[in-house]
Amino acid sequence: MTLAPAPAPVRSVRDVASLAAVAAYFSDVWQTPRTAPPFPAEVLKSLVHAGGAVHAAETDGRLVGAAVAVSGPDGQTYSLVAAAERGLGHRVKEAQRAWALERGARVMRWTFDPLVGRNARFNLVKLGAVAAEYLVDFYGPMSDGVNSGDESDRLTVTWDLTVPAPAYDERDTADGREDADRASAPVVATAPDGGPLAHRDGDRRLWCRVPDDIVRLRAADPVLALRWRYAVREVFTGAFEQGFAATGMSRDGWYTLTRTGTGAGGEGATA
């Protein structure tokens, strides 16, 4: 009988060599030269010295995930960056969660690209976070190998650290209900590929589609990718002004936005 490999351990790192390895890992993920990482080792060292945390997941002496977090005011923490190989993201985020709870935090916030559907599903469905803030071209032009040629729009998500994430069967059941409800709702916007971009169910729910793989599309057809950016931006900014929040993402790339207020500026969650 072949035993399953042990889960990759996640540990907090502080020494210069480990932080340099994390910086190199982020370079590989975001496709930048090792000489110009998104988070240089000296910056990571300063963040740790100031009370932040850098977590790293390793297997067989190889980094397979890493994350950076800092403390904020009013019981909040901020996850500045996180990345992991498929299947390990939850372990990395749980390490951040444990670190934040030990320091009395109840909420963690971070940002992500709204066009990356797999990240949306991880954040909104697997973790149970909520998004209600859309940041237009948040970082300005980016030159890494993942984001270059696009505008850096981001969604801000809020993760309530005190609430357990939904169980797998609960998420699958919710997917089925959302698929049926979306299919019966009127189409209110058309996507750049000619298919439906958004369905709306009166004032209660709205669904918005994103491309299957925006990173691949950005590399193959940056003009079309930018058209998707603008189309999704229009849906989200309008919905958030009306009090909606993004609360789900289907396996086939449809966000669920749920009404959380009674009008523009309605209450919602706020990387």
Salt bridges, closest charged atoms under 4 A:
ASP28 OD2 - ARG34 NH2 2.84
GLU58 OE2 - ARG11 NH2 3.30
GLU85 OE2 - ARG62 NH1 2.49
GLU94 OE2 - HIS90 NE2 3.47
GLU94 OE2 - ARG97 NH1 3.34
GLU102 OE1 - ARG103 NH1 3.44
ASP113 OD2 - ARG154 NH1 3.97
ASP113 OD2 - ARG218 NH2 3.22
ASP113 OD1 - ARG229 NH1 2.83
GLU133 OE1 - ARG109 NH2 3.78
ASP150 OD2 - ARG218 NH2 3.03
ASP150 OD2 - ARG229 NH2 2.62
GLU151 OE1 - ARG233 NH2 2.64
ASP153 OD2 - ARG233 NE 2.68
ASP172 OD1 - ARG251 NH2 2.75
ASP175 OD2 - ARG121 NH2 2.87
ASP175 OD2 - ARG251 NE 3.71
GLU178 OE2 - ARG205 NH1 3.61
ASP179 OD1 - ARG182 NH1 3.29
ASP181 OD2 - ARG205 NH1 2.76
ASP193 OD1 - ARG209 NH2 2.79
ASP201 OD2 - ARG204 NH2 2.52
ASP201 OD2 - ARG205 NH2 3.25
ASP203 OD1 - ARG200 NH2 3.42
ASP203 OD1 - ARG259 NH1 3.78
ASP213 OD2 - ARG216 NE 3.78
ASP252 OD2 - ARG182 NH2 3.61
